[in-house]
Every structure is written in C-alpha cells, then in structure tokens.
Amino acid sequence: MEQNIKPFVIAVAGPTASGKTALGAAIAREYGGEVISADSMQIYKGMDIASAKPTEEEMLGIPHHLIGFLDRGTAFSAADYVKLANEKIHEVLGRGHLPVIVGGTGLYIDSLLNNVKFSEGGSDENYRRELYGFAEKYGNEALHSRLKDIDEEAAETIHPNNLVRVVRALEVCHITGRKFSQLKAESRLEESPYDSLIIGLDYADRQVLYSRINRRVDEMVKKGLVYEARELWKESGMKTAANAIGFKELIPYFENQMTLEDCIDKIKQETRRYAKRQLTWFRKNKRIKWIILDEFDKKTEIFEKSKKCIANYRNV
C-alpha cells in the first residue's frame, strides 16, 4: 500500500504526568525501536528533575535521543528541533530500527510529522535585543500583548512565558512585514516524508490527571528539585531554560518572599495549567488515536491497547 512506502514512525503524545515516557520505551522495546524526545525542556543539560528526564531504569535499556544535549541559556526553536529530529530519525532508520517520538511539546511533534518548512525570515539582532529588554523591564505579559496586537492567532498558540518563541514571532513579523501565523500556515504545504501514527494519552476524569501531577511534583521535591533550582538560580538568575515550570516558581522562596510550601503549591498549579494547554493543542490534531487511561487498571493493559492501535493502523 502507498502509505507503507514511507518510513513508519510512531509518536506518543499527551499532557505531563500521563505516562508517555513509560509507554514510549515499552513500544520501542517491543518493536525494536529507539526513542527520540519531543520535549522542549529535556533538551537542556542540568535540568534533570524539573524536566522529568527519564532515568536509566525508565529507559528500559532503549537508546533515547535529544535529551540533555544543549547548554542552558541557549535558544532552541521548533525549526532547530525539526532539523535535529529528522537527522535522528534517519540515523535510527539506518540501523533498521523504529523511530518512536515521545513528548508533550505539541509544536515539535506537529512540525516534525507535518513536514513544516519554516520561513525563518532572517534575523535582526538589534530588534531582538530590544524585545528582550522590553520584557525585562515591563514583563513577559506586556511583550506577549504586543504580539497579540500584531498577530492574535500566533499569540494564542504561544504562552507568555515562552519568551524565546514570543520574541521570534515578533522578530519574523518585523522583518517580513507579515504575520508569523500566516508564514507557518504556508509552510505546511509539503507532504510529510513519514507514515506516522500518533498515540495520545489522556484521562476522561481531569481530576485524576491533576492528582497525578500533584503527586509527581511532590516526588520531584523529594528527589531534590529545590536544590537543583537553587543552584541554577545562583548560577544564572534563571534565564531561558530556567523559565521551566518548577524553577521560576521557587524564586520567591530563594528571595525570602514566599514559603517553600506556597511555592510548591504554585508549581502544582502552573503544571496543571500547562497540562490543560497541552491537551488543547493536541485535541486540534484529528489524526491522534487516543487512549483514555481511566479505562485501564494496569500499565500492561495500556500497553496492549497501544499494540492494538499499531496493528490496526498498519492493517488499514
């Protein structure tokens, strides 16, 4: 069949704390695959706890790529991700293995599997510095409002705290004289080189997911999240990668402005909000085959369901 002429790729997507890491590694082990991360924070070095990087045990002996390779403070765009992920996919295929994309950064997954060709529009270093200076003086929300005035559609898909993407969108608008969202839409015109199945994980009962998030934050604190964040705060004052949820919420504690308990509660709140935004993004993708996790009691049952999804897709 025509769809099988293209290299087959599986993606496991969903909100934070939904079990993507475990399922992705299990699928890779079952089908002779390697995992390629699609997480915008796991790419950075030294953020192991806050970004929930998989442990050696969780990796199940499966090679994992695009994790912990970039220095903190280094800007990294979706275009950068697509370039590196394509390289890794071809390396994995060259070894005769199955590429398994795992992560919660919807922009990365969509851009990669939809073969988005980014119209970068060049760069303007002076304008970029001006934008960062504006954000430092007036705040991320104020800069995000500037993007909303110029390109409301782009603003809806970029969180105010994702400063790198807000700045890039404004920079592209400034250089090209066109909306960033329009350029993105035009970049989707080429057919994807991959035959891809996307498995999505979600809970029908949102409170179950939120409870899992709360427990995971507590576990992160036990593992040393506060120490990890404090060291980064002392080193860089929380720039770029350190804007990750789990780091910036602890700054008031380090500055003796809030109690640790209140800051941890804030981390849980922001993580729940982030999960909601992730699901909003993924639900726009009609190709995703959803597994509703409430329907299963054990991880083995979830894995068996994913195997059925894969078998049904390959037999279409």
Salt bridges, closest charged atoms under 4 A:
GLU30 OE2 - LYS307 NZ 3.57
GLU34 OE1 - HIS65 NE2 2.67
GLU34 OE1 - ARG95 NH2 2.83
GLU34 OE2 - HIS97 ND1 2.69
ASP48 OD1 - LYS53 NZ 2.91
ASP71 OD1 - LYS45 NZ 3.12
GLU87 OE2 - LYS83 NZ 2.97
GLU91 OE1 - LYS88 NZ 3.51
GLU120 OE1 - ARG168 NH2 2.84
ASP124 OD2 - HIS174 NE2 3.49
GLU125 OE2 - ARG128 NH1 3.56
GLU171 OE2 - ARG128 NH2 3.01
GLU171 OE1 - ARG168 NH1 2.84
GLU186 OE2 - ARG178 NH2 2.31
GLU191 OE2 - LYS6 NZ 2.56
ASP195 OD2 - ARG314 NH1 3.01
ASP202 OD2 - ARG283 NH2 2.88
ASP218 OD1 - LYS268 NZ 2.91
GLU231 OE2 - LYS234 NZ 3.11
GLU235 OE1 - ARG72 NH2 2.64
GLU249 OE2 - LYS248 NZ 3.20
GLU270 OE2 - LYS266 NZ 3.37
GLU270 OE2 - ARG273 NH1 2.97
GLU304 OE2 - LYS307 NZ 3.59
